[in-house]
């Protein structure tokens, strides 16, 4: 499960909205694999960060059409997960350092 856990969670999303959700709702935001479901995201966060997860919400984003000069194409589709930590759990370290 350890190798799969690092394939499920791609990277943390550190934006103004993500930091606001962290402060008010005890929630962290990750970019996850497109084929990952809520259960896989929950298990991956619990395995990697050693915390208990209360709930997971996901959102799918479709790639936008982009042009640069004569070349054109689409960005890749991606998925975002909002992971709410259980009450009493310490916030994940990467988000505290900002």
Backbone atoms as SQL, in Angstrom:
CREATE TABLE atoms (id INTEGER PRIMARY KEY, chain TEXT, resi INTEGER, resn TEXT, atom TEXT, x REAL, y REAL, z REAL);
INSERT INTO atoms VALUES
  (1, 'A', 1, 'UNK', 'N', 0.823, -1.203, 0.000),
  (2, 'A', 1, 'UNK', 'CA', 0.000, 0.000, 0.000),
  (3, 'A', 1, 'UNK', 'C', 0.864, 1.264, 0.000),
  (4, 'A', 2, 'UNK', 'N', 2.100, 1.183, 0.453),
  (5, 'A', 2, 'UNK', 'CA', 2.938, 2.362, 0.554),
  (6, 'A', 2, 'UNK', 'C', 3.240, 2.943, -0.826),
  (7, 'A', 3, 'UNK', 'N', 3.597, 2.107, -1.783),
  (8, 'A', 3, 'UNK', 'CA', 3.900, 2.594, -3.128),
  (9, 'A', 3, 'UNK', 'C', 2.637, 3.170, -3.753),
  (10, 'A', 4, 'UNK', 'N', 1.524, 2.507, -3.582),
  (11, 'A', 4, 'UNK', 'CA', 0.269, 2.987, -4.137),
  (12, 'A', 4, 'UNK', 'C', -0.151, 4.313, -3.489),
  (13, 'A', 5, 'UNK', 'N', 0.135, 4.476, -2.203),
  (14, 'A', 5, 'UNK', 'CA', -0.242, 5.709, -1.504),
  (15, 'A', 5, 'UNK', 'C', 0.446, 6.914, -2.137),
  (16, 'A', 6, 'UNK', 'N', 1.716, 6.761, -2.504),
  (17, 'A', 6, 'UNK', 'CA', 2.429, 7.874, -3.128),
  (18, 'A', 6, 'UNK', 'C', 2.000, 8.084, -4.579),
  (19, 'A', 7, 'UNK', 'N', 1.352, 7.112, -5.186),
  (20, 'A', 7, 'UNK', 'CA', 0.814, 7.302, -6.526),
  (21, 'A', 7, 'UNK', 'C', -0.553, 7.979, -6.478),
  (22, 'A', 8, 'UNK', 'N', -1.279, 7.793, -5.380),
  (23, 'A', 8, 'UNK', 'CA', -2.603, 8.412, -5.236),
  (24, 'A', 8, 'UNK', 'C', -2.464, 9.907, -4.993),
  (25, 'A', 9, 'UNK', 'N', -1.608, 10.306, -4.042),
  (26, 'A', 9, 'UNK', 'CA', -1.441, 11.719, -3.714),
  (27, 'A', 9, 'UNK', 'C', -0.300, 12.281, -4.551),
  (28, 'A', 10, 'UNK', 'N', -0.621, 13.236, -5.413),
  (29, 'A', 10, 'UNK', 'CA', 0.381, 13.820, -6.300),
  (30, 'A', 10, 'UNK', 'C', 1.167, 14.924, -5.607),
  (31, 'A', 11, 'UNK', 'N', 0.442, 15.931, -5.072),
  (32, 'A', 11, 'UNK', 'CA', 1.108, 17.075, -4.440),
  (33, 'A', 11, 'UNK', 'C', 0.084, 17.840, -3.618),
  (34, 'A', 12, 'UNK', 'N', 0.556, 18.582, -2.609),
  (35, 'A', 12, 'UNK', 'CA', -0.362, 19.461, -1.893),
  (36, 'A', 12, 'UNK', 'C', -0.653, 20.707, -2.725),
  (37, 'A', 13, 'UNK', 'N', -1.839, 21.241, -2.584),
  (38, 'A', 13, 'UNK', 'CA', -2.201, 22.472, -3.273),
  (39, 'A', 13, 'UNK', 'C', -2.132, 23.594, -2.248),
  (40, 'A', 14, 'UNK', 'N', -1.150, 24.479, -2.437),
  (41, 'A', 14, 'UNK', 'CA', -0.918, 25.558, -1.492),
  (42, 'A', 14, 'UNK', 'C', -1.337, 26.867, -2.164),
  (43, 'A', 15, 'UNK', 'N', -2.589, 27.238, -1.936),
  (44, 'A', 15, 'UNK', 'CA', -3.139, 28.471, -2.486),
  (45, 'A', 15, 'UNK', 'C', -3.787, 29.256, -1.346),
  (46, 'A', 16, 'UNK', 'N', -4.236, 30.452, -1.649),
  (47, 'A', 16, 'UNK', 'CA', -4.894, 31.266, -0.640),
  (48, 'A', 16, 'UNK', 'C', -6.171, 30.596, -0.147),
  (49, 'A', 17, 'UNK', 'N', -6.931, 30.018, -1.059),
  (50, 'A', 17, 'UNK', 'CA', -8.156, 29.316, -0.682),
  (51, 'A', 17, 'UNK', 'C', -7.838, 28.072, 0.150),
  (52, 'A', 18, 'UNK', 'N', -6.801, 27.350, -0.252),
  (53, 'A', 18, 'UNK', 'CA', -6.405, 26.160, 0.492),
  (54, 'A', 18, 'UNK', 'C', -5.958, 26.467, 1.907),
  (55, 'A', 19, 'UNK', 'N', -5.236, 27.559, 2.086),
  (56, 'A', 19, 'UNK', 'CA', -4.795, 27.957, 3.420),
  (57, 'A', 19, 'UNK', 'C', -5.968, 28.446, 4.272),
  (58, 'A', 20, 'UNK', 'N', -6.955, 29.095, 3.633),
  (59, 'A', 20, 'UNK', 'CA', -8.146, 29.533, 4.356),
  (60, 'A', 20, 'UNK', 'C', -8.957, 28.353, 4.869),
  (61, 'A', 21, 'UNK', 'N', -9.092, 27.327, 4.051),
  (62, 'A', 21, 'UNK', 'CA', -9.812, 26.117, 4.445),
  (63, 'A', 21, 'UNK', 'C', -9.064, 25.408, 5.568),
  (64, 'A', 22, 'UNK', 'N', -7.739, 25.441, 5.509),
  (65, 'A', 22, 'UNK', 'CA', -6.912, 24.819, 6.551),
  (66, 'A', 22, 'UNK', 'C', -7.164, 25.485, 7.891),
  (67, 'A', 23, 'UNK', 'N', -7.216, 26.811, 7.905),
  (68, 'A', 23, 'UNK', 'CA', -7.397, 27.544, 9.153),
  (69, 'A', 23, 'UNK', 'C', -8.801, 27.379, 9.726),
  (70, 'A', 24, 'UNK', 'N', -9.828, 27.454, 8.884),
  (71, 'A', 24, 'UNK', 'CA', -11.199, 27.491, 9.390),
  (72, 'A', 24, 'UNK', 'C', -11.824, 26.108, 9.564),
  (73, 'A', 25, 'UNK', 'N', -11.502, 25.165, 8.677),
  (74, 'A', 25, 'UNK', 'CA', -12.200, 23.876, 8.674),
  (75, 'A', 25, 'UNK', 'C', -11.321, 22.683, 9.009),
  (76, 'A', 26, 'UNK', 'N', -10.045, 22.904, 9.387),
  (77, 'A', 26, 'UNK', 'CA', -9.114, 21.811, 9.728),
  (78, 'A', 26, 'UNK', 'C', -9.017, 20.816, 8.565),
  (79, 'A', 27, 'UNK', 'N', -8.861, 21.375, 7.355),
  (80, 'A', 27, 'UNK', 'CA', -8.872, 20.598, 6.118),
  (81, 'A', 27, 'UNK', 'C', -7.635, 20.917, 5.296),
  (82, 'A', 28, 'UNK', 'N', -7.061, 19.898, 4.648),
  (83, 'A', 28, 'UNK', 'CA', -5.934, 20.101, 3.742),
  (84, 'A', 28, 'UNK', 'C', -6.354, 19.714, 2.331),
  (85, 'A', 29, 'UNK', 'N', -5.671, 20.291, 1.333),
  (86, 'A', 29, 'UNK', 'CA', -6.062, 20.112, -0.061),
  (87, 'A', 29, 'UNK', 'C', -4.910, 19.463, -0.824),
  (88, 'A', 30, 'UNK', 'N', -5.217, 18.432, -1.618),
  (89, 'A', 30, 'UNK', 'CA', -4.223, 17.717, -2.403),
  (90, 'A', 30, 'UNK', 'C', -4.682, 17.569, -3.847),
  (91, 'A', 31, 'UNK', 'N', -3.718, 17.529, -4.769),
  (92, 'A', 31, 'UNK', 'CA', -4.000, 17.038, -6.110),
  (93, 'A', 31, 'UNK', 'C', -3.793, 15.542, -6.048),
  (94, 'A', 32, 'UNK', 'N', -4.770, 14.779, -6.521),
  (95, 'A', 32, 'UNK', 'CA', -4.712, 13.326, -6.448),
  (96, 'A', 32, 'UNK', 'C', -4.843, 12.731, -7.844),
  (97, 'A', 33, 'UNK', 'N', -4.588, 11.442, -7.947),
  (98, 'A', 33, 'UNK', 'CA', -4.716, 10.744, -9.223),
  (99, 'A', 33, 'UNK', 'C', -6.171, 10.788, -9.681),
  (100, 'A', 34, 'UNK', 'N', -6.375, 10.871, -10.983),
  (101, 'A', 34, 'UNK', 'CA', -7.721, 11.008, -11.541),
  (102, 'A', 34, 'UNK', 'C', -8.567, 9.776, -11.245),
  (103, 'A', 35, 'UNK', 'N', -7.948, 8.595, -11.206),
  (104, 'A', 35, 'UNK', 'CA', -8.708, 7.362, -10.974),
  (105, 'A', 35, 'UNK', 'C', -8.846, 7.008, -9.500),
  (106, 'A', 36, 'UNK', 'N', -8.358, 7.848, -8.593),
  (107, 'A', 36, 'UNK', 'CA', -8.444, 7.568, -7.156),
  (108, 'A', 36, 'UNK', 'C', -9.836, 7.906, -6.629),
  (109, 'A', 37, 'UNK', 'N', -10.369, 7.019, -5.781),
  (110, 'A', 37, 'UNK', 'CA', -11.659, 7.297, -5.152),
  (111, 'A', 37, 'UNK', 'C', -11.431, 7.818, -3.735),
  (112, 'A', 38, 'UNK', 'N', -12.510, 8.160, -3.037),
  (113, 'A', 38, 'UNK', 'CA', -12.395, 8.766, -1.715),
  (114, 'A', 38, 'UNK', 'C', -11.738, 7.819, -0.707),
  (115, 'A', 39, 'UNK', 'N', -12.048, 6.539, -0.805),
  (116, 'A', 39, 'UNK', 'CA', -11.463, 5.561, 0.111),
  (117, 'A', 39, 'UNK', 'C', -9.960, 5.452, -0.081),
  (118, 'A', 40, 'UNK', 'N', -9.506, 5.444, -1.326),
  (119, 'A', 40, 'UNK', 'CA', -8.072, 5.366, -1.602),
  (120, 'A', 40, 'UNK', 'C', -7.350, 6.615, -1.107),
  (121, 'A', 41, 'UNK', 'N', -7.960, 7.793, -1.263),
  (122, 'A', 41, 'UNK', 'CA', -7.358, 9.039, -0.796),
  (123, 'A', 41, 'UNK', 'C', -7.256, 9.018, 0.728),
  (124, 'A', 42, 'UNK', 'N', -8.308, 8.576, 1.393),
  (125, 'A', 42, 'UNK', 'CA', -8.320, 8.514, 2.853),
  (126, 'A', 42, 'UNK', 'C', -7.214, 7.587, 3.367),
  (127, 'A', 43, 'UNK', 'N', -7.095, 6.399, 2.786),
  (128, 'A', 43, 'UNK', 'CA', -6.069, 5.444, 3.213),
  (129, 'A', 43, 'UNK', 'C', -4.666, 5.977, 2.932),
  (130, 'A', 44, 'UNK', 'N', -4.484, 6.653, 1.803),
  (131, 'A', 44, 'UNK', 'CA', -3.171, 7.187, 1.456),
  (132, 'A', 44, 'UNK', 'C', -2.739, 8.277, 2.436),
  (133, 'A', 45, 'UNK', 'N', -3.643, 9.184, 2.792),
  (134, 'A', 45, 'UNK', 'CA', -3.305, 10.256, 3.732),
  (135, 'A', 45, 'UNK', 'C', -3.000, 9.667, 5.106),
  (136, 'A', 46, 'UNK', 'N', -3.788, 8.689, 5.536),
  (137, 'A', 46, 'UNK', 'CA', -3.543, 8.063, 6.836),
  (138, 'A', 46, 'UNK', 'C', -2.215, 7.317, 6.848),
  (139, 'A', 47, 'UNK', 'N', -1.841, 6.685, 5.740),
  (140, 'A', 47, 'UNK', 'CA', -0.585, 5.943, 5.662),
  (141, 'A', 47, 'UNK', 'C', 0.618, 6.877, 5.624),
  (142, 'A', 48, 'UNK', 'N', 0.573, 7.889, 4.792),
  (143, 'A', 48, 'UNK', 'CA', 1.731, 8.765, 4.595),
  (144, 'A', 48, 'UNK', 'C', 1.946, 9.686, 5.792),
  (145, 'A', 49, 'UNK', 'N', 0.887, 10.338, 6.277),
  (146, 'A', 49, 'UNK', 'CA', 1.034, 11.379, 7.289),
  (147, 'A', 49, 'UNK', 'C', 0.738, 10.908, 8.713),
  (148, 'A', 50, 'UNK', 'N', 0.289, 9.667, 8.885),
  (149, 'A', 50, 'UNK', 'CA', 0.021, 9.102, 10.217),
  (150, 'A', 50, 'UNK', 'C', -0.990, 9.937, 11.010),
  (151, 'A', 51, 'UNK', 'N', -2.083, 10.294, 10.362),
  (152, 'A', 51, 'UNK', 'CA', -3.176, 11.031, 11.003),
  (153, 'A', 51, 'UNK', 'C', -4.488, 10.313, 10.706),
  (154, 'A', 52, 'UNK', 'N', -5.539, 10.632, 11.469),
  (155, 'A', 52, 'UNK', 'CA', -6.863, 10.075, 11.218),
  (156, 'A', 52, 'UNK', 'C', -7.666, 11.073, 10.393),
  (157, 'A', 53, 'UNK', 'N', -8.380, 10.553, 9.410),
  (158, 'A', 53, 'UNK', 'CA', -9.156, 11.388, 8.493),
  (159, 'A', 53, 'UNK', 'C', -10.629, 11.245, 8.816),
  (160, 'A', 54, 'UNK', 'N', -11.329, 12.374, 8.934),
  (161, 'A', 54, 'UNK', 'CA', -12.763, 12.366, 9.213),
  (162, 'A', 54, 'UNK', 'C', -13.569, 12.200, 7.923),
  (163, 'A', 55, 'UNK', 'N', -13.232, 12.988, 6.874),
  (164, 'A', 55, 'UNK', 'CA', -13.990, 12.905, 5.629),
  (165, 'A', 55, 'UNK', 'C', -13.128, 13.379, 4.462),
  (166, 'A', 56, 'UNK', 'N', -13.564, 12.997, 3.259),
  (167, 'A', 56, 'UNK', 'CA', -12.869, 13.383, 2.024),
  (168, 'A', 56, 'UNK', 'C', -13.909, 13.868, 1.029),
  (169, 'A', 57, 'UNK', 'N', -13.647, 15.025, 0.410),
  (170, 'A', 57, 'UNK', 'CA', -14.472, 15.523, -0.690),
  (171, 'A', 57, 'UNK', 'C', -13.582, 15.636, -1.913),
  (172, 'A', 58, 'UNK', 'N', -14.091, 15.303, -3.086),
  (173, 'A', 58, 'UNK', 'CA', -13.286, 15.368, -4.297),
  (174, 'A', 58, 'UNK', 'C', -13.974, 16.238, -5.343),
  (175, 'A', 59, 'UNK', 'N', -13.163, 16.788, -6.238),
  (176, 'A', 59, 'UNK', 'CA', -13.677, 17.601, -7.339),
  (177, 'A', 59, 'UNK', 'C', -12.840, 17.300, -8.581),
  (178, 'A', 60, 'UNK', 'N', -13.509, 17.051, -9.704),
  (179, 'A', 60, 'UNK', 'CA', -12.827, 16.799, -10.973),
  (180, 'A', 60, 'UNK', 'C', -12.742, 18.084, -11.781),
  (181, 'A', 61, 'UNK', 'N', -11.579, 18.309, -12.413),
  (182, 'A', 61, 'UNK', 'CA', -11.376, 19.477, -13.252),
  (183, 'A', 61, 'UNK', 'C', -10.964, 19.013, -14.644),
  (184, 'A', 62, 'UNK', 'N', -11.644, 19.530, -15.653),
  (185, 'A', 62, 'UNK', 'CA', -11.342, 19.175, -17.025),
  (186, 'A', 62, 'UNK', 'C', -10.282, 20.116, -17.584),
  (187, 'A', 63, 'UNK', 'N', -9.385, 19.566, -18.403),
  (188, 'A', 63, 'UNK', 'CA', -8.297, 20.352, -18.959),
  (189, 'A', 63, 'UNK', 'C', -8.800, 21.461, -19.867),
  (190, 'A', 64, 'UNK', 'N', -8.207, 22.638, -19.729),
  (191, 'A', 64, 'UNK', 'CA', -8.608, 23.790, -20.531),
  (192, 'A', 64, 'UNK', 'C', -7.908, 23.771, -21.886),
  (193, 'A', 65, 'UNK', 'N', -8.549, 24.352, -22.863),
  (194, 'A', 65, 'UNK', 'CA', -7.956, 24.528, -24.187),
  (195, 'A', 65, 'UNK', 'C', -6.970, 25.690, -24.129),
  (196, 'A', 66, 'UNK', 'N', -5.753, 25.486, -24.595),
  (197, 'A', 66, 'UNK', 'CA', -4.720, 26.519, -24.561),
  (198, 'A', 66, 'UNK', 'C', -4.008, 26.601, -25.903),
  (199, 'A', 67, 'UNK', 'N', -3.564, 27.828, -26.243),
  (200, 'A', 67, 'UNK', 'CA', -2.793, 28.060, -27.471),
  (201, 'A', 67, 'UNK', 'C', -1.522, 28.793, -27.126),
  (202, 'A', 68, 'UNK', 'N', -0.481, 28.506, -27.873),
  (203, 'A', 68, 'UNK', 'CA', 0.761, 29.280, -27.800),
  (204, 'A', 68, 'UNK', 'C', 1.256, 29.394, -29.242),
  (205, 'A', 69, 'UNK', 'N', 1.025, 30.564, -29.835),
  (206, 'A', 69, 'UNK', 'CA', 1.369, 30.734, -31.237),
  (207, 'A', 69, 'UNK', 'C', 0.456, 29.894, -32.105),
  (208, 'A', 70, 'UNK', 'N', 1.060, 29.098, -32.984),
  (209, 'A', 70, 'UNK', 'CA', 0.257, 28.239, -33.853),
  (210, 'A', 70, 'UNK', 'C', -0.091, 26.906, -33.216),
  (211, 'A', 71, 'UNK', 'N', 0.637, 26.527, -32.178),
  (212, 'A', 71, 'UNK', 'CA', 0.353, 25.234, -31.544),
  (213, 'A', 71, 'UNK', 'C', -0.789, 25.383, -30.553),
  (214, 'A', 72, 'UNK', 'N', -1.599, 24.359, -30.460),
  (215, 'A', 72, 'UNK', 'CA', -2.751, 24.377, -29.574),
  (216, 'A', 72, 'UNK', 'C', -2.964, 22.991, -29.000),
  (217, 'A', 73, 'UNK', 'N', -3.647, 22.936, -27.874),
  (218, 'A', 73, 'UNK', 'CA', -3.914, 21.656, -27.240),
  (219, 'A', 73, 'UNK', 'C', -4.684, 21.853, -25.948),
  (220, 'A', 74, 'UNK', 'N', -4.791, 20.779, -25.195),
  (221, 'A', 74, 'UNK', 'CA', -5.525, 20.792, -23.942),
  (222, 'A', 74, 'UNK', 'C', -4.583, 20.463, -22.788),
  (223, 'A', 75, 'UNK', 'N', -4.809, 21.105, -21.648),
  (224, 'A', 75, 'UNK', 'CA', -4.118, 20.714, -20.431),
  (225, 'A', 75, 'UNK', 'C', -4.708, 19.394, -19.963),
  (226, 'A', 76, 'UNK', 'N', -3.999, 18.707, -19.086),
  (227, 'A', 76, 'UNK', 'CA', -4.482, 17.420, -18.619),
  (228, 'A', 76, 'UNK', 'C', -5.629, 17.605, -17.617),
  (229, 'A', 77, 'UNK', 'N', -6.518, 16.607, -17.555),
  (230, 'A', 77, 'UNK', 'CA', -7.570, 16.592, -16.548),
  (231, 'A', 77, 'UNK', 'C', -6.933, 16.262, -15.204),
  (232, 'A', 78, 'UNK', 'N', -7.500, 16.812, -14.113),
  (233, 'A', 78, 'UNK', 'CA', -6.940, 16.528, -12.806),
  (234, 'A', 78, 'UNK', 'C', -8.033, 16.505, -11.749),
  (235, 'A', 79, 'UNK', 'N', -7.675, 16.022, -10.583),
  (236, 'A', 79, 'UNK', 'CA', -8.638, 15.854, -9.495),
  (237, 'A', 79, 'UNK', 'C', -8.086, 16.460, -8.213),
  (238, 'A', 80, 'UNK', 'N', -8.952, 17.146, -7.468),
  (239, 'A', 80, 'UNK', 'CA', -8.578, 17.781, -6.204),
  (240, 'A', 80, 'UNK', 'C', -9.343, 17.089, -5.087),
  (241, 'A', 81, 'UNK', 'N', -8.670, 16.896, -3.941),
  (242, 'A', 81, 'UNK', 'CA', -9.311, 16.280, -2.780),
  (243, 'A', 81, 'UNK', 'C', -9.174, 17.195, -1.572),
  (244, 'A', 82, 'UNK', 'N', -10.296, 17.450, -0.911),
  (245, 'A', 82, 'UNK', 'CA', -10.314, 18.177, 0.350),
  (246, 'A', 82, 'UNK', 'C', -10.395, 17.132, 1.462),
  (247, 'A', 83, 'UNK', 'N', -9.361, 17.044, 2.295),
  (248, 'A', 83, 'UNK', 'CA', -9.276, 16.017, 3.334),
  (249, 'A', 83, 'UNK', 'C', -9.444, 16.685, 4.692),
  (250, 'A', 84, 'UNK', 'N', -10.533, 16.377, 5.364),
  (251, 'A', 84, 'UNK', 'CA', -10.772, 16.920, 6.711),
  (252, 'A', 84, 'UNK', 'C', -10.208, 15.946, 7.731),
  (253, 'A', 85, 'UNK', 'N', -9.353, 16.471, 8.597),
  (254, 'A', 85, 'UNK', 'CA', -8.749, 15.651, 9.638),
  (255, 'A', 85, 'UNK', 'C', -9.710, 15.493, 10.807),
  (256, 'A', 86, 'UNK', 'N', -9.559, 14.394, 11.527),
  (257, 'A', 86, 'UNK', 'CA', -10.416, 14.116, 12.679),
  (258, 'A', 86, 'UNK', 'C', -10.155, 15.148, 13.782),
  (259, 'A', 87, 'UNK', 'N', -11.142, 15.423, 14.624),
  (260, 'A', 87, 'UNK', 'CA', -10.938, 16.373, 15.729),
  (261, 'A', 87, 'UNK', 'C', -9.808, 15.900, 16.657),
  (262, 'A', 88, 'UNK', 'N', -8.957, 16.825, 17.051),
  (263, 'A', 88, 'UNK', 'CA', -7.849, 16.492, 17.928),
  (264, 'A', 88, 'UNK', 'C', -6.571, 16.095, 17.211),
  (265, 'A', 89, 'UNK', 'N', -6.623, 15.921, 15.898),
  (266, 'A', 89, 'UNK', 'CA', -5.430, 15.556, 15.132),
  (267, 'A', 89, 'UNK', 'C', -4.582, 16.794, 14.858),
  (268, 'A', 90, 'UNK', 'N', -3.281, 16.607, 14.860),
  (269, 'A', 90, 'UNK', 'CA', -2.362, 17.699, 14.561),
  (270, 'A', 90, 'UNK', 'C', -2.351, 17.947, 13.053),
  (271, 'A', 91, 'UNK', 'N', -2.285, 19.219, 12.661),
  (272, 'A', 91, 'UNK', 'CA', -2.274, 19.568, 11.240),
  (273, 'A', 91, 'UNK', 'C', -1.010, 19.022, 10.582),
  (274, 'A', 92, 'UNK', 'N', -1.115, 18.652, 9.315),
  (275, 'A', 92, 'UNK', 'CA', 0.008, 18.087, 8.558),
  (276, 'A', 92, 'UNK', 'C', 1.120, 19.123, 8.451),
  (277, 'A', 93, 'UNK', 'N', 2.358, 18.699, 8.558),
  (278, 'A', 93, 'UNK', 'CA', 3.517, 19.590, 8.708),
  (279, 'A', 93, 'UNK', 'C', 3.729, 20.567, 7.568),
  (280, 'A', 94, 'UNK', 'N', 3.535, 20.165, 6.329),
  (281, 'A', 94, 'UNK', 'CA', 3.845, 21.074, 5.219),
  (282, 'A', 94, 'UNK', 'C', 3.014, 22.343, 5.291),
  (283, 'A', 95, 'UNK', 'N', 1.822, 22.253, 5.834),
  (284, 'A', 95, 'UNK', 'CA', 0.927, 23.405, 5.879),
  (285, 'A', 95, 'UNK', 'C', 1.239, 24.331, 7.048),
  (286, 'A', 96, 'UNK', 'N', 1.944, 23.867, 8.066),
  (287, 'A', 96, 'UNK', 'CA', 2.262, 24.709, 9.215),
  (288, 'A', 96, 'UNK', 'C', 3.420, 25.648, 8.929),
  (289, 'A', 97, 'UNK', 'N', 4.295, 25.292, 8.007),
  (290, 'A', 97, 'UNK', 'CA', 5.515, 26.054, 7.765),
  (291, 'A', 97, 'UNK', 'C', 5.279, 27.315, 6.948),
  (292, 'A', 98, 'UNK', 'N', 4.096, 27.541, 6.453),
  (293, 'A', 98, 'UNK', 'CA', 3.841, 28.706, 5.603),
  (294, 'A', 98, 'UNK', 'C', 3.371, 29.889, 6.417);
